[in-house]
Amino acid sequence: MNKTGRPQDFPLSNPRADRVRDVAKLAGRPARLKRGHFLAEGPQAVREALKLHQERLAAGAPGVVSEVFASEACLDRFPEFEELAAGTNARLATDEVLAAMADTVNPQASSPCAASWTWRWKKCSTPAPA
C-alpha cells in the first residue's frame, strides 16, 4: 500500500506482461489444477471472497485470497475493497490489463468496476476453526 492507502503508486499497465499472462492462464483447467488457484472476476465476487478471507484470518485460519487486481475506478466505487484486501497482494491494474486477465467474451474488467484475484481454493475446503 502507498501513502494514499492505494495498493501501489503505479498500476500494472502492460497487458502482455508475464504476470498478466500467468493470471490469464487460470482460465484453463490445467493451470488451475497445477497451481491450486482460481481466477474470478467482478465486484460482487471480489467482495464475497475478500469477506471470507478476512473472516478466516480473524478465526486463525489461512486466508483464501492471495492476490487482488483492481482498477482505480473500481476502488473509487467500492472503497471497502482496500480494507478487505488487507493481507493480500493487492495490485492496481489498468482496464486493459484486467481485460487481458479475463476469460469471458464480455469481461466485467472492461467496466470501471471490475477486479480479479487468484484464490487458493484447496485451502477453502478446510473449515475455519470455531
C-alpha positions as CSV (number, residue, x, y, z in Angstrom):
1,M,0.0,0.0,0.0
2,N,1.2,3.5,-0.7
3,K,0.6,6.7,1.4
4,T,-2.9,7.2,-0.1
5,G,-4.0,3.8,1.0
6,R,-4.0,2.5,-2.6
7,P,-2.2,-0.7,-3.3
8,Q,0.8,0.9,-5.1
9,D,1.7,4.1,-6.9
10,F,1.8,2.7,-10.4
11,P,-0.8,0.4,-11.8
12,L,0.1,-2.8,-13.7
13,S,-0.3,-1.4,-17.2
14,N,1.2,-3.9,-19.7
15,P,-1.4,-6.4,-20.9
16,R,1.4,-8.6,-22.3
17,A,3.4,-8.7,-19.1
18,D,4.4,-12.2,-17.8
19,R,2.3,-11.7,-14.6
20,V,-0.8,-10.8,-16.6
21,R,-0.3,-13.9,-18.9
22,D,0.2,-16.1,-15.9
23,V,-3.1,-14.9,-14.3
24,A,-4.9,-15.2,-17.7
25,K,-3.8,-18.9,-17.9
26,L,-6.0,-19.6,-14.8
27,A,-8.9,-19.5,-17.2
28,G,-7.8,-23.0,-18.2
29,R,-8.5,-26.0,-16.1
30,P,-4.9,-27.4,-16.3
31,A,-3.4,-24.2,-14.9
32,R,-5.9,-24.1,-12.1
33,L,-5.3,-27.7,-11.1
34,K,-1.5,-27.3,-11.3
35,R,-1.3,-24.1,-9.3
36,G,-4.3,-24.7,-7.0
37,H,-5.5,-21.2,-7.7
38,F,-8.8,-19.9,-9.2
39,L,-9.4,-16.7,-11.1
40,A,-12.7,-14.9,-10.6
41,E,-13.9,-11.5,-11.8
42,G,-16.4,-8.8,-10.8
43,P,-17.0,-6.6,-7.8
44,Q,-19.6,-8.9,-6.1
45,A,-17.4,-12.0,-6.4
46,V,-14.4,-10.0,-5.2
47,R,-16.3,-8.6,-2.2
48,E,-17.5,-12.0,-1.1
49,A,-14.1,-13.6,-1.4
50,L,-12.4,-10.8,0.5
51,K,-15.0,-11.0,3.3
52,L,-14.4,-14.8,3.5
53,H,-10.7,-14.1,3.5
54,Q,-11.0,-11.7,6.4
55,E,-13.3,-14.0,8.4
56,R,-10.9,-16.8,8.1
57,L,-7.9,-14.7,9.1
58,A,-9.9,-13.5,12.2
59,A,-10.7,-17.1,13.1
60,G,-7.0,-18.0,12.9
61,A,-7.3,-20.0,9.6
62,P,-5.3,-19.2,6.5
63,G,-6.8,-16.7,4.1
64,V,-8.2,-17.7,0.8
65,V,-7.3,-14.8,-1.4
66,S,-3.7,-14.4,-2.4
67,E,-3.9,-11.6,-5.0
68,V,-6.3,-8.8,-5.8
69,F,-6.2,-6.8,-9.1
70,A,-8.4,-3.7,-9.3
71,S,-8.7,-0.6,-11.3
72,E,-8.6,2.9,-9.7
73,A,-12.2,3.3,-10.8
74,C,-13.2,0.1,-9.0
75,L,-11.5,1.2,-5.8
76,D,-13.2,4.6,-6.1
77,R,-16.6,3.0,-6.5
78,F,-16.0,0.2,-3.9
79,P,-13.7,1.7,-1.2
80,E,-14.3,-1.2,1.1
81,F,-12.1,-3.4,-1.2
82,E,-9.0,-1.6,0.1
83,E,-9.7,-2.5,3.7
84,L,-10.9,-6.0,2.9
85,A,-7.8,-6.7,0.8
86,A,-5.5,-6.4,3.8
87,G,-3.3,-9.4,4.0
88,T,-3.3,-10.0,0.2
89,N,-1.0,-8.9,-2.6
90,A,-3.2,-6.0,-3.8
91,R,-2.3,-4.6,-7.2
92,L,-3.7,-1.7,-9.2
93,A,-4.3,-2.6,-12.8
94,T,-5.5,-0.7,-15.9
95,D,-8.7,-1.8,-17.6
96,E,-6.6,-3.2,-20.4
97,V,-4.8,-5.5,-18.0
98,L,-8.0,-6.6,-16.4
99,A,-9.5,-7.4,-19.8
100,A,-6.4,-9.4,-20.7
101,M,-6.8,-11.4,-17.5
102,A,-10.5,-12.1,-18.1
103,D,-11.7,-15.2,-19.8
104,T,-15.2,-14.0,-20.7
105,V,-16.4,-12.8,-24.1
106,N,-17.7,-9.5,-22.5
107,P,-15.5,-9.3,-19.4
108,Q,-16.6,-7.2,-16.4
109,A,-13.0,-5.9,-16.5
110,S,-14.0,-3.6,-19.3
111,S,-16.2,-1.8,-16.9
112,P,-14.8,0.7,-14.4
113,C,-15.8,-1.5,-11.5
114,A,-14.0,-4.8,-12.2
115,A,-11.5,-6.7,-10.1
116,S,-9.8,-10.1,-10.4
117,W,-8.0,-12.3,-7.9
118,T,-6.4,-15.6,-7.5
119,W,-7.8,-17.8,-4.8
120,R,-6.2,-20.7,-3.1
121,W,-9.3,-22.9,-3.5
122,K,-7.7,-26.0,-1.9
123,K,-7.4,-24.3,1.4
124,C,-11.0,-23.1,1.3
125,S,-12.3,-26.7,1.7
126,T,-10.9,-26.8,5.2
127,P,-13.4,-25.3,7.6
128,A,-12.3,-22.4,9.8
129,P,-11.7,-23.1,13.5
130,A,-14.8,-22.5,15.7
